Amino acid sequence: MASYLQIADDEEGHDLDLFCVPRHYENDLDKVIIPHGLIMDRTERLARDIIRDMGGHHIVALCVLKGGYKFFADLLDYIKALNQNSDKSVPLTVDFIRVKSYCNDKSTNSVKVIGGDELSNLAGKNVLIVEDIVETGRTMQTLLSLLSECNPKMVKVVSLLVKRTPRSSGYRPDYIGFEVPDAFLVGYALDYNEYFRDLSHICILNDQAKEKYKV
């Protein structure tokens, strides 16, 4: 089972005024739950674990857009650093796919995969899927099902966050950064209707903001 850092349900978090938060979001957030520095430290360790398990083979890193782009970029920077500073290095190429399953703060129960017709290029390759958050698990299960039809050599999934929720299908990624409470989280490229991607820390969105940015 994947190791992870657990953020408890009763985690008090951190006051916003202890961190640099964009002024235009100051009234939209309850608290900082995972500071940016902690995200980076945990991401560095995930990179080491991935290279340990998948090293020695060409890896295709598949970024799940849009929410995964920051985690993807930082994770690959750490993998690149390991390649440059180790006797053993692994060739790394990248690809992108977009998956959409949310409207406002609710899952639509309908998973849309954009760019899935290009997955055939992954046949016979070692694929690392990089995701920002796994909630019910249905989105990732849909993507894995599509990938399996393309006959990759190996598929591993790394997710920065996994949410503890009664709606979970039971799916767990191979690598997990943090296990988090069942709250709506934004920041570090996690969005609410495209807002909050420009927030460095992962924060809990307040109810007032859900109405303010509702579509």
PyMOL commands that place a pseudoatom at each C-alpha (Angstrom):
pseudoatom trace, name=CA, resn=MET, resi=1, chain=A, elem=C, hetatm=0, pos=[0.000, 0.000, 0.000]
pseudoatom trace, name=CA, resn=ALA, resi=2, chain=A, elem=C, hetatm=0, pos=[1.222, 3.505, -0.861]
pseudoatom trace, name=CA, resn=SER, resi=3, chain=A, elem=C, hetatm=0, pos=[2.630, 5.600, 1.978]
pseudoatom trace, name=CA, resn=TYR, resi=4, chain=A, elem=C, hetatm=0, pos=[1.327, 9.130, 2.458]
pseudoatom trace, name=CA, resn=LEU, resi=5, chain=A, elem=C, hetatm=0, pos=[1.162, 12.061, 4.829]
pseudoatom trace, name=CA, resn=GLN, resi=6, chain=A, elem=C, hetatm=0, pos=[-2.267, 12.181, 6.459]
pseudoatom trace, name=CA, resn=ILE, resi=7, chain=A, elem=C, hetatm=0, pos=[-4.066, 15.467, 7.091]
pseudoatom trace, name=CA, resn=ALA, resi=8, chain=A, elem=C, hetatm=0, pos=[-6.587, 14.693, 9.852]
pseudoatom trace, name=CA, resn=ASP, resi=9, chain=A, elem=C, hetatm=0, pos=[-10.278, 15.592, 9.660]
pseudoatom trace, name=CA, resn=ASP, resi=10, chain=A, elem=C, hetatm=0, pos=[-9.862, 17.847, 12.704]
pseudoatom trace, name=CA, resn=GLU, resi=11, chain=A, elem=C, hetatm=0, pos=[-6.710, 19.501, 11.339]
pseudoatom trace, name=CA, resn=GLU, resi=12, chain=A, elem=C, hetatm=0, pos=[-6.864, 23.139, 12.433]
pseudoatom trace, name=CA, resn=GLY, resi=13, chain=A, elem=C, hetatm=0, pos=[-4.747, 24.346, 9.526]
pseudoatom trace, name=CA, resn=HIS, resi=14, chain=A, elem=C, hetatm=0, pos=[-2.972, 27.693, 9.511]
pseudoatom trace, name=CA, resn=ASP, resi=15, chain=A, elem=C, hetatm=0, pos=[-4.181, 31.286, 9.582]
pseudoatom trace, name=CA, resn=LEU, resi=16, chain=A, elem=C, hetatm=0, pos=[-4.101, 33.001, 6.201]
pseudoatom trace, name=CA, resn=ASP, resi=17, chain=A, elem=C, hetatm=0, pos=[-2.223, 35.991, 7.589]
pseudoatom trace, name=CA, resn=LEU, resi=18, chain=A, elem=C, hetatm=0, pos=[0.787, 33.775, 8.330]
pseudoatom trace, name=CA, resn=PHE, resi=19, chain=A, elem=C, hetatm=0, pos=[1.331, 33.195, 4.586]
pseudoatom trace, name=CA, resn=CYS, resi=20, chain=A, elem=C, hetatm=0, pos=[1.501, 35.116, 1.330]
pseudoatom trace, name=CA, resn=VAL, resi=21, chain=A, elem=C, hetatm=0, pos=[-2.006, 34.825, -0.124]
pseudoatom trace, name=CA, resn=PRO, resi=22, chain=A, elem=C, hetatm=0, pos=[-3.166, 36.964, -3.082]
pseudoatom trace, name=CA, resn=ARG, resi=23, chain=A, elem=C, hetatm=0, pos=[-5.311, 39.825, -1.802]
pseudoatom trace, name=CA, resn=HIS, resi=24, chain=A, elem=C, hetatm=0, pos=[-8.114, 39.000, -4.215]
pseudoatom trace, name=CA, resn=TYR, resi=25, chain=A, elem=C, hetatm=0, pos=[-8.618, 35.652, -2.450]
pseudoatom trace, name=CA, resn=GLU, resi=26, chain=A, elem=C, hetatm=0, pos=[-8.271, 36.749, 1.193]
pseudoatom trace, name=CA, resn=ASN, resi=27, chain=A, elem=C, hetatm=0, pos=[-12.040, 36.644, 1.866]
pseudoatom trace, name=CA, resn=ASP, resi=28, chain=A, elem=C, hetatm=0, pos=[-12.607, 33.384, -0.023]
pseudoatom trace, name=CA, resn=LEU, resi=29, chain=A, elem=C, hetatm=0, pos=[-10.586, 30.958, 2.083]
pseudoatom trace, name=CA, resn=ASP, resi=30, chain=A, elem=C, hetatm=0, pos=[-11.037, 29.401, 5.515]
pseudoatom trace, name=CA, resn=LYS, resi=31, chain=A, elem=C, hetatm=0, pos=[-7.430, 28.396, 6.167]
pseudoatom trace, name=CA, resn=VAL, resi=32, chain=A, elem=C, hetatm=0, pos=[-4.212, 27.081, 4.691]
pseudoatom trace, name=CA, resn=ILE, resi=33, chain=A, elem=C, hetatm=0, pos=[-4.251, 23.295, 5.071]
pseudoatom trace, name=CA, resn=ILE, resi=34, chain=A, elem=C, hetatm=0, pos=[-1.021, 22.378, 3.211]
pseudoatom trace, name=CA, resn=PRO, resi=35, chain=A, elem=C, hetatm=0, pos=[1.657, 25.101, 2.877]
pseudoatom trace, name=CA, resn=HIS, resi=36, chain=A, elem=C, hetatm=0, pos=[3.607, 25.283, -0.373]
pseudoatom trace, name=CA, resn=GLY, resi=37, chain=A, elem=C, hetatm=0, pos=[6.904, 24.288, 1.232]
pseudoatom trace, name=CA, resn=LEU, resi=38, chain=A, elem=C, hetatm=0, pos=[5.401, 21.059, 2.585]
pseudoatom trace, name=CA, resn=ILE, resi=39, chain=A, elem=C, hetatm=0, pos=[3.993, 20.266, -0.869]
pseudoatom trace, name=CA, resn=MET, resi=40, chain=A, elem=C, hetatm=0, pos=[7.468, 20.660, -2.372]
pseudoatom trace, name=CA, resn=ASP, resi=41, chain=A, elem=C, hetatm=0, pos=[9.186, 18.475, 0.236]
pseudoatom trace, name=CA, resn=ARG, resi=42, chain=A, elem=C, hetatm=0, pos=[6.641, 15.699, -0.204]
pseudoatom trace, name=CA, resn=THR, resi=43, chain=A, elem=C, hetatm=0, pos=[6.885, 15.963, -4.016]
pseudoatom trace, name=CA, resn=GLU, resi=44, chain=A, elem=C, hetatm=0, pos=[10.654, 15.537, -3.834]
pseudoatom trace, name=CA, resn=ARG, resi=45, chain=A, elem=C, hetatm=0, pos=[10.223, 12.302, -1.887]
pseudoatom trace, name=CA, resn=LEU, resi=46, chain=A, elem=C, hetatm=0, pos=[7.621, 11.040, -4.370]
pseudoatom trace, name=CA, resn=ALA, resi=47, chain=A, elem=C, hetatm=0, pos=[10.107, 11.652, -7.200]
pseudoatom trace, name=CA, resn=ARG, resi=48, chain=A, elem=C, hetatm=0, pos=[12.693, 9.529, -5.394]
pseudoatom trace, name=CA, resn=ASP, resi=49, chain=A, elem=C, hetatm=0, pos=[10.189, 6.694, -4.841]
pseudoatom trace, name=CA, resn=ILE, resi=50, chain=A, elem=C, hetatm=0, pos=[9.102, 6.754, -8.493]
pseudoatom trace, name=CA, resn=ILE, resi=51, chain=A, elem=C, hetatm=0, pos=[12.672, 6.580, -9.792]
pseudoatom trace, name=CA, resn=ARG, resi=52, chain=A, elem=C, hetatm=0, pos=[13.382, 3.728, -7.364]
pseudoatom trace, name=CA, resn=ASP, resi=53, chain=A, elem=C, hetatm=0, pos=[10.447, 1.701, -8.728]
pseudoatom trace, name=CA, resn=MET, resi=54, chain=A, elem=C, hetatm=0, pos=[10.380, 2.733, -12.396]
pseudoatom trace, name=CA, resn=GLY, resi=55, chain=A, elem=C, hetatm=0, pos=[14.015, 3.656, -12.995]
pseudoatom trace, name=CA, resn=GLY, resi=56, chain=A, elem=C, hetatm=0, pos=[15.944, 1.803, -15.644]
pseudoatom trace, name=CA, resn=HIS, resi=57, chain=A, elem=C, hetatm=0, pos=[13.159, 2.148, -18.183]
pseudoatom trace, name=CA, resn=HIS, resi=58, chain=A, elem=C, hetatm=0, pos=[11.994, 4.976, -20.417]
pseudoatom trace, name=CA, resn=ILE, resi=59, chain=A, elem=C, hetatm=0, pos=[9.098, 6.693, -18.614]
pseudoatom trace, name=CA, resn=VAL, resi=60, chain=A, elem=C, hetatm=0, pos=[6.269, 8.576, -20.323]
pseudoatom trace, name=CA, resn=ALA, resi=61, chain=A, elem=C, hetatm=0, pos=[4.849, 11.028, -17.777]
pseudoatom trace, name=CA, resn=LEU, resi=62, chain=A, elem=C, hetatm=0, pos=[1.195, 11.704, -18.598]
pseudoatom trace, name=CA, resn=CYS, resi=63, chain=A, elem=C, hetatm=0, pos=[-0.138, 14.916, -17.032]
pseudoatom trace, name=CA, resn=VAL, resi=64, chain=A, elem=C, hetatm=0, pos=[-3.854, 15.073, -16.256]
pseudoatom trace, name=CA, resn=LEU, resi=65, chain=A, elem=C, hetatm=0, pos=[-4.866, 18.669, -17.033]
pseudoatom trace, name=CA, resn=LYS, resi=66, chain=A, elem=C, hetatm=0, pos=[-5.694, 21.193, -15.864]
pseudoatom trace, name=CA, resn=GLY, resi=67, chain=A, elem=C, hetatm=0, pos=[-5.312, 20.717, -12.129]
pseudoatom trace, name=CA, resn=GLY, resi=68, chain=A, elem=C, hetatm=0, pos=[-2.229, 18.549, -12.344]
pseudoatom trace, name=CA, resn=TYR, resi=69, chain=A, elem=C, hetatm=0, pos=[0.031, 20.964, -14.193]
pseudoatom trace, name=CA, resn=LYS, resi=70, chain=A, elem=C, hetatm=0, pos=[1.829, 22.479, -11.160]
pseudoatom trace, name=CA, resn=PHE, resi=71, chain=A, elem=C, hetatm=0, pos=[2.400, 19.151, -9.445]
pseudoatom trace, name=CA, resn=PHE, resi=72, chain=A, elem=C, hetatm=0, pos=[3.501, 17.674, -12.782]
pseudoatom trace, name=CA, resn=ALA, resi=73, chain=A, elem=C, hetatm=0, pos=[6.049, 20.424, -13.417]
pseudoatom trace, name=CA, resn=ASP, resi=74, chain=A, elem=C, hetatm=0, pos=[7.509, 20.297, -9.911]
pseudoatom trace, name=CA, resn=LEU, resi=75, chain=A, elem=C, hetatm=0, pos=[7.609, 16.485, -9.827]
pseudoatom trace, name=CA, resn=LEU, resi=76, chain=A, elem=C, hetatm=0, pos=[9.450, 16.385, -13.150]
pseudoatom trace, name=CA, resn=ASP, resi=77, chain=A, elem=C, hetatm=0, pos=[11.925, 19.002, -11.929]
pseudoatom trace, name=CA, resn=TYR, resi=78, chain=A, elem=C, hetatm=0, pos=[12.794, 16.724, -9.001]
pseudoatom trace, name=CA, resn=ILE, resi=79, chain=A, elem=C, hetatm=0, pos=[13.090, 13.689, -11.284]
pseudoatom trace, name=CA, resn=LYS, resi=80, chain=A, elem=C, hetatm=0, pos=[15.334, 15.730, -13.585]
pseudoatom trace, name=CA, resn=ALA, resi=81, chain=A, elem=C, hetatm=0, pos=[17.525, 16.679, -10.604]
pseudoatom trace, name=CA, resn=LEU, resi=82, chain=A, elem=C, hetatm=0, pos=[17.821, 13.001, -9.655]
pseudoatom trace, name=CA, resn=ASN, resi=83, chain=A, elem=C, hetatm=0, pos=[18.832, 12.184, -13.230]
pseudoatom trace, name=CA, resn=GLN, resi=84, chain=A, elem=C, hetatm=0, pos=[21.542, 14.860, -13.159]
pseudoatom trace, name=CA, resn=ASN, resi=85, chain=A, elem=C, hetatm=0, pos=[22.965, 13.951, -9.772]
pseudoatom trace, name=CA, resn=SER, resi=86, chain=A, elem=C, hetatm=0, pos=[22.908, 10.163, -9.834]
pseudoatom trace, name=CA, resn=ASP, resi=87, chain=A, elem=C, hetatm=0, pos=[24.929, 7.445, -11.544]
pseudoatom trace, name=CA, resn=LYS, resi=88, chain=A, elem=C, hetatm=0, pos=[21.638, 5.951, -12.747]
pseudoatom trace, name=CA, resn=SER, resi=89, chain=A, elem=C, hetatm=0, pos=[19.261, 8.049, -14.846]
pseudoatom trace, name=CA, resn=VAL, resi=90, chain=A, elem=C, hetatm=0, pos=[16.075, 7.340, -16.777]
pseudoatom trace, name=CA, resn=PRO, resi=91, chain=A, elem=C, hetatm=0, pos=[14.896, 8.835, -20.111]
pseudoatom trace, name=CA, resn=LEU, resi=92, chain=A, elem=C, hetatm=0, pos=[11.728, 10.847, -19.579]
pseudoatom trace, name=CA, resn=THR, resi=93, chain=A, elem=C, hetatm=0, pos=[9.174, 12.118, -22.089]
pseudoatom trace, name=CA, resn=VAL, resi=94, chain=A, elem=C, hetatm=0, pos=[5.892, 13.891, -21.440]
pseudoatom trace, name=CA, resn=ASP, resi=95, chain=A, elem=C, hetatm=0, pos=[2.328, 13.882, -22.734]
pseudoatom trace, name=CA, resn=PHE, resi=96, chain=A, elem=C, hetatm=0, pos=[-0.918, 15.543, -21.698]
pseudoatom trace, name=CA, resn=ILE, resi=97, chain=A, elem=C, hetatm=0, pos=[-4.567, 14.625, -21.357]
pseudoatom trace, name=CA, resn=ARG, resi=98, chain=A, elem=C, hetatm=0, pos=[-7.529, 16.598, -20.066]
pseudoatom trace, name=CA, resn=VAL, resi=99, chain=A, elem=C, hetatm=0, pos=[-10.213, 15.050, -17.883]
pseudoatom trace, name=CA, resn=LYS, resi=100, chain=A, elem=C, hetatm=0, pos=[-13.325, 16.884, -16.712]
pseudoatom trace, name=CA, resn=SER, resi=101, chain=A, elem=C, hetatm=0, pos=[-15.858, 15.625, -14.141]
pseudoatom trace, name=CA, resn=TYR, resi=102, chain=A, elem=C, hetatm=0, pos=[-16.858, 18.661, -12.039]
pseudoatom trace, name=CA, resn=CYS, resi=103, chain=A, elem=C, hetatm=0, pos=[-19.314, 21.553, -12.277]
pseudoatom trace, name=CA, resn=ASN, resi=104, chain=A, elem=C, hetatm=0, pos=[-19.066, 24.043, -9.413]
pseudoatom trace, name=CA, resn=ASP, resi=105, chain=A, elem=C, hetatm=0, pos=[-18.267, 21.920, -6.316]
pseudoatom trace, name=CA, resn=LYS, resi=106, chain=A, elem=C, hetatm=0, pos=[-20.186, 18.801, -7.376]
pseudoatom trace, name=CA, resn=SER, resi=107, chain=A, elem=C, hetatm=0, pos=[-19.089, 15.788, -9.376]
pseudoatom trace, name=CA, resn=THR, resi=108, chain=A, elem=C, hetatm=0, pos=[-21.217, 15.361, -12.481]
pseudoatom trace, name=CA, resn=ASN, resi=109, chain=A, elem=C, hetatm=0, pos=[-20.796, 11.550, -12.387]
pseudoatom trace, name=CA, resn=SER, resi=110, chain=A, elem=C, hetatm=0, pos=[-19.834, 11.907, -16.027]
pseudoatom trace, name=CA, resn=VAL, resi=111, chain=A, elem=C, hetatm=0, pos=[-16.152, 11.676, -16.933]
pseudoatom trace, name=CA, resn=LYS, resi=112, chain=A, elem=C, hetatm=0, pos=[-15.026, 13.415, -20.122]
pseudoatom trace, name=CA, resn=VAL, resi=113, chain=A, elem=C, hetatm=0, pos=[-11.573, 12.553, -21.485]
pseudoatom trace, name=CA, resn=ILE, resi=114, chain=A, elem=C, hetatm=0, pos=[-10.164, 15.034, -24.003]
pseudoatom trace, name=CA, resn=GLY, resi=115, chain=A, elem=C, hetatm=0, pos=[-7.219, 13.857, -26.057]
pseudoatom trace, name=CA, resn=GLY, resi=116, chain=A, elem=C, hetatm=0, pos=[-7.863, 10.169, -25.448]
pseudoatom trace, name=CA, resn=ASP, resi=117, chain=A, elem=C, hetatm=0, pos=[-7.417, 9.316, -29.119]
pseudoatom trace, name=CA, resn=GLU, resi=118, chain=A, elem=C, hetatm=0, pos=[-3.679, 9.941, -28.680]
pseudoatom trace, name=CA, resn=LEU, resi=119, chain=A, elem=C, hetatm=0, pos=[-3.324, 7.289, -25.978]
pseudoatom trace, name=CA, resn=SER, resi=120, chain=A, elem=C, hetatm=0, pos=[-2.493, 4.693, -28.636]
pseudoatom trace, name=CA, resn=ASN, resi=121, chain=A, elem=C, hetatm=0, pos=[1.009, 6.213, -28.705]
pseudoatom trace, name=CA, resn=LEU, resi=122, chain=A, elem=C, hetatm=0, pos=[1.600, 4.693, -25.258]
pseudoatom trace, name=CA, resn=ALA, resi=123, chain=A, elem=C, hetatm=0, pos=[1.592, 1.071, -26.437]
pseudoatom trace, name=CA, resn=GLY, resi=124, chain=A, elem=C, hetatm=0, pos=[4.500, -0.881, -24.960]
pseudoatom trace, name=CA, resn=LYS, resi=125, chain=A, elem=C, hetatm=0, pos=[5.675, 2.026, -22.805]
pseudoatom trace, name=CA, resn=ASN, resi=126, chain=A, elem=C, hetatm=0, pos=[6.057, 2.619, -19.070]
pseudoatom trace, name=CA, resn=VAL, resi=127, chain=A, elem=C, hetatm=0, pos=[3.457, 5.242, -18.203]
pseudoatom trace, name=CA, resn=LEU, resi=128, chain=A, elem=C, hetatm=0, pos=[3.340, 7.436, -15.109]
pseudoatom trace, name=CA, resn=ILE, resi=129, chain=A, elem=C, hetatm=0, pos=[-0.034, 9.175, -14.782]
pseudoatom trace, name=CA, resn=VAL, resi=130, chain=A, elem=C, hetatm=0, pos=[0.294, 12.401, -12.771]
pseudoatom trace, name=CA, resn=GLU, resi=131, chain=A, elem=C, hetatm=0, pos=[-2.931, 13.623, -11.137]
pseudoatom trace, name=CA, resn=ASP, resi=132, chain=A, elem=C, hetatm=0, pos=[-3.686, 16.440, -8.706]
pseudoatom trace, name=CA, resn=ILE, resi=133, chain=A, elem=C, hetatm=0, pos=[-6.437, 14.782, -6.630]
pseudoatom trace, name=CA, resn=VAL, resi=134, chain=A, elem=C, hetatm=0, pos=[-8.316, 11.479, -6.466]
pseudoatom trace, name=CA, resn=GLU, resi=135, chain=A, elem=C, hetatm=0, pos=[-11.763, 11.764, -4.905]
pseudoatom trace, name=CA, resn=THR, resi=136, chain=A, elem=C, hetatm=0, pos=[-14.311, 9.092, -5.867]
pseudoatom trace, name=CA, resn=GLY, resi=137, chain=A, elem=C, hetatm=0, pos=[-11.711, 7.355, -8.043]
pseudoatom trace, name=CA, resn=ARG, resi=138, chain=A, elem=C, hetatm=0, pos=[-14.120, 7.009, -10.977]
pseudoatom trace, name=CA, resn=THR, resi=139, chain=A, elem=C, hetatm=0, pos=[-12.208, 9.458, -13.176]
pseudoatom trace, name=CA, resn=MET, resi=140, chain=A, elem=C, hetatm=0, pos=[-8.945, 7.568, -12.768]
pseudoatom trace, name=CA, resn=GLN, resi=141, chain=A, elem=C, hetatm=0, pos=[-10.620, 4.195, -13.238]
pseudoatom trace, name=CA, resn=THR, resi=142, chain=A, elem=C, hetatm=0, pos=[-12.097, 5.453, -16.517]
pseudoatom trace, name=CA, resn=LEU, resi=143, chain=A, elem=C, hetatm=0, pos=[-8.704, 6.691, -17.679]
pseudoatom trace, name=CA, resn=LEU, resi=144, chain=A, elem=C, hetatm=0, pos=[-6.978, 3.441, -16.679]
pseudoatom trace, name=CA, resn=SER, resi=145, chain=A, elem=C, hetatm=0, pos=[-9.583, 1.462, -18.584]
pseudoatom trace, name=CA, resn=LEU, resi=146, chain=A, elem=C, hetatm=0, pos=[-8.918, 3.526, -21.705]
pseudoatom trace, name=CA, resn=LEU, resi=147, chain=A, elem=C, hetatm=0, pos=[-5.176, 3.110, -21.255]
pseudoatom trace, name=CA, resn=SER, resi=148, chain=A, elem=C, hetatm=0, pos=[-5.371, -0.654, -20.857]
pseudoatom trace, name=CA, resn=GLU, resi=149, chain=A, elem=C, hetatm=0, pos=[-6.829, -0.904, -24.368]
pseudoatom trace, name=CA, resn=CYS, resi=150, chain=A, elem=C, hetatm=0, pos=[-3.574, 0.622, -25.683]
pseudoatom trace, name=CA, resn=ASN, resi=151, chain=A, elem=C, hetatm=0, pos=[-1.404, -2.128, -24.130]
pseudoatom trace, name=CA, resn=PRO, resi=152, chain=A, elem=C, hetatm=0, pos=[1.235, -0.099, -22.259]
pseudoatom trace, name=CA, resn=LYS, resi=153, chain=A, elem=C, hetatm=0, pos=[4.063, -2.094, -20.676]
pseudoatom trace, name=CA, resn=MET, resi=154, chain=A, elem=C, hetatm=0, pos=[3.493, -0.626, -17.207]
pseudoatom trace, name=CA, resn=VAL, resi=155, chain=A, elem=C, hetatm=0, pos=[1.145, 1.967, -15.705]
pseudoatom trace, name=CA, resn=LYS, resi=156, chain=A, elem=C, hetatm=0, pos=[1.664, 3.696, -12.362]
pseudoatom trace, name=CA, resn=VAL, resi=157, chain=A, elem=C, hetatm=0, pos=[-0.408, 6.541, -10.931]
pseudoatom trace, name=CA, resn=VAL, resi=158, chain=A, elem=C, hetatm=0, pos=[0.834, 9.310, -8.660]
pseudoatom trace, name=CA, resn=SER, resi=159, chain=A, elem=C, hetatm=0, pos=[-1.643, 11.721, -7.098]
pseudoatom trace, name=CA, resn=LEU, resi=160, chain=A, elem=C, hetatm=0, pos=[-0.696, 14.659, -4.927]
pseudoatom trace, name=CA, resn=LEU, resi=161, chain=A, elem=C, hetatm=0, pos=[-3.922, 14.304, -2.929]
pseudoatom trace, name=CA, resn=VAL, resi=162, chain=A, elem=C, hetatm=0, pos=[-6.384, 11.531, -2.104]
pseudoatom trace, name=CA, resn=LYS, resi=163, chain=A, elem=C, hetatm=0, pos=[-9.608, 12.607, -0.428]
pseudoatom trace, name=CA, resn=ARG, resi=164, chain=A, elem=C, hetatm=0, pos=[-11.226, 10.601, 2.375]
pseudoatom trace, name=CA, resn=THR, resi=165, chain=A, elem=C, hetatm=0, pos=[-14.843, 10.463, 1.275]
pseudoatom trace, name=CA, resn=PRO, resi=166, chain=A, elem=C, hetatm=0, pos=[-17.770, 8.023, 1.585]
pseudoatom trace, name=CA, resn=ARG, resi=167, chain=A, elem=C, hetatm=0, pos=[-18.225, 8.500, -2.172]
pseudoatom trace, name=CA, resn=SER, resi=168, chain=A, elem=C, hetatm=0, pos=[-14.935, 6.722, -2.882]
pseudoatom trace, name=CA, resn=SER, resi=169, chain=A, elem=C, hetatm=0, pos=[-14.979, 3.658, -5.120]
pseudoatom trace, name=CA, resn=GLY, resi=170, chain=A, elem=C, hetatm=0, pos=[-12.061, 2.264, -3.125]
pseudoatom trace, name=CA, resn=TYR, resi=171, chain=A, elem=C, hetatm=0, pos=[-9.467, 3.043, -5.790]
pseudoatom trace, name=CA, resn=ARG, resi=172, chain=A, elem=C, hetatm=0, pos=[-6.017, 4.080, -4.489]
pseudoatom trace, name=CA, resn=PRO, resi=173, chain=A, elem=C, hetatm=0, pos=[-3.080, 5.367, -6.593]
pseudoatom trace, name=CA, resn=ASP, resi=174, chain=A, elem=C, hetatm=0, pos=[0.362, 3.764, -6.511]
pseudoatom trace, name=CA, resn=TYR, resi=175, chain=A, elem=C, hetatm=0, pos=[1.924, 6.928, -5.038]
pseudoatom trace, name=CA, resn=ILE, resi=176, chain=A, elem=C, hetatm=0, pos=[0.146, 9.426, -2.784]
pseudoatom trace, name=CA, resn=GLY, resi=177, chain=A, elem=C, hetatm=0, pos=[1.350, 12.764, -1.483]
pseudoatom trace, name=CA, resn=PHE, resi=178, chain=A, elem=C, hetatm=0, pos=[-1.296, 13.558, 1.110]
pseudoatom trace, name=CA, resn=GLU, resi=179, chain=A, elem=C, hetatm=0, pos=[-4.554, 12.010, 2.294]
pseudoatom trace, name=CA, resn=VAL, resi=180, chain=A, elem=C, hetatm=0, pos=[-6.942, 14.892, 2.985]
pseudoatom trace, name=CA, resn=PRO, resi=181, chain=A, elem=C, hetatm=0, pos=[-10.355, 15.496, 4.591]
pseudoatom trace, name=CA, resn=ASP, resi=182, chain=A, elem=C, hetatm=0, pos=[-13.596, 15.623, 2.604]
pseudoatom trace, name=CA, resn=ALA, resi=183, chain=A, elem=C, hetatm=0, pos=[-13.500, 19.397, 2.066]
pseudoatom trace, name=CA, resn=PHE, resi=184, chain=A, elem=C, hetatm=0, pos=[-13.331, 21.451, -1.124]
pseudoatom trace, name=CA, resn=LEU, resi=185, chain=A, elem=C, hetatm=0, pos=[-9.675, 22.304, -1.638]
pseudoatom trace, name=CA, resn=VAL, resi=186, chain=A, elem=C, hetatm=0, pos=[-8.167, 24.935, -3.926]
pseudoatom trace, name=CA, resn=GLY, resi=187, chain=A, elem=C, hetatm=0, pos=[-4.707, 26.249, -4.722]
pseudoatom trace, name=CA, resn=TYR, resi=188, chain=A, elem=C, hetatm=0, pos=[-1.504, 24.853, -6.228]
pseudoatom trace, name=CA, resn=ALA, resi=189, chain=A, elem=C, hetatm=0, pos=[-3.459, 24.601, -9.522]
pseudoatom trace, name=CA, resn=LEU, resi=190, chain=A, elem=C, hetatm=0, pos=[-6.570, 23.025, -7.936]
pseudoatom trace, name=CA, resn=ASP, resi=191, chain=A, elem=C, hetatm=0, pos=[-9.458, 25.229, -9.022]
pseudoatom trace, name=CA, resn=TYR, resi=192, chain=A, elem=C, hetatm=0, pos=[-13.040, 26.188, -8.395]
pseudoatom trace, name=CA, resn=ASN, resi=193, chain=A, elem=C, hetatm=0, pos=[-14.508, 27.074, -11.809]
pseudoatom trace, name=CA, resn=GLU, resi=194, chain=A, elem=C, hetatm=0, pos=[-10.989, 28.023, -12.995]
pseudoatom trace, name=CA, resn=TYR, resi=195, chain=A, elem=C, hetatm=0, pos=[-10.260, 30.360, -10.047]
pseudoatom trace, name=CA, resn=PHE, resi=196, chain=A, elem=C, hetatm=0, pos=[-7.558, 29.774, -7.401]
pseudoatom trace, name=CA, resn=ARG, resi=197, chain=A, elem=C, hetatm=0, pos=[-5.031, 28.061, -9.693]
pseudoatom trace, name=CA, resn=ASP, resi=198, chain=A, elem=C, hetatm=0, pos=[-2.762, 31.064, -8.974]
pseudoatom trace, name=CA, resn=LEU, resi=199, chain=A, elem=C, hetatm=0, pos=[-2.653, 30.314, -5.230]
pseudoatom trace, name=CA, resn=SER, resi=200, chain=A, elem=C, hetatm=0, pos=[0.581, 28.708, -4.004]
pseudoatom trace, name=CA, resn=HIS, resi=201, chain=A, elem=C, hetatm=0, pos=[-0.780, 26.903, -0.922]
pseudoatom trace, name=CA, resn=ILE, resi=202, chain=A, elem=C, hetatm=0, pos=[-3.590, 24.350, -0.715]
pseudoatom trace, name=CA, resn=CYS, resi=203, chain=A, elem=C, hetatm=0, pos=[-6.487, 25.925, 1.160]
pseudoatom trace, name=CA, resn=ILE, resi=204, chain=A, elem=C, hetatm=0, pos=[-10.077, 25.175, 2.146]
pseudoatom trace, name=CA, resn=LEU, resi=205, chain=A, elem=C, hetatm=0, pos=[-12.626, 27.188, 0.173]
pseudoatom trace, name=CA, resn=ASN, resi=206, chain=A, elem=C, hetatm=0, pos=[-15.357, 28.874, 2.221]
pseudoatom trace, name=CA, resn=ASP, resi=207, chain=A, elem=C, hetatm=0, pos=[-19.083, 28.701, 1.424]
pseudoatom trace, name=CA, resn=GLN, resi=208, chain=A, elem=C, hetatm=0, pos=[-19.242, 32.382, 0.537]
pseudoatom trace, name=CA, resn=ALA, resi=209, chain=A, elem=C, hetatm=0, pos=[-16.693, 31.873, -2.234]
pseudoatom trace, name=CA, resn=LYS, resi=210, chain=A, elem=C, hetatm=0, pos=[-18.626, 28.917, -3.659]
pseudoatom trace, name=CA, resn=GLU, resi=211, chain=A, elem=C, hetatm=0, pos=[-21.520, 31.289, -4.321]
pseudoatom trace, name=CA, resn=LYS, resi=212, chain=A, elem=C, hetatm=0, pos=[-19.284, 34.148, -5.441]
pseudoatom trace, name=CA, resn=TYR, resi=213, chain=A, elem=C, hetatm=0, pos=[-17.590, 32.129, -8.206]
pseudoatom trace, name=CA, resn=LYS, resi=214, chain=A, elem=C, hetatm=0, pos=[-20.506, 29.856, -9.090]
pseudoatom trace, name=CA, resn=VAL, resi=215, chain=A, elem=C, hetatm=0, pos=[-21.350, 29.442, -12.778]
for i in range(1, 215): cmd.bond("trace and resi %d" % i, "trace and resi %d" % (i + 1))
show_as sticks, trace
zoom trace
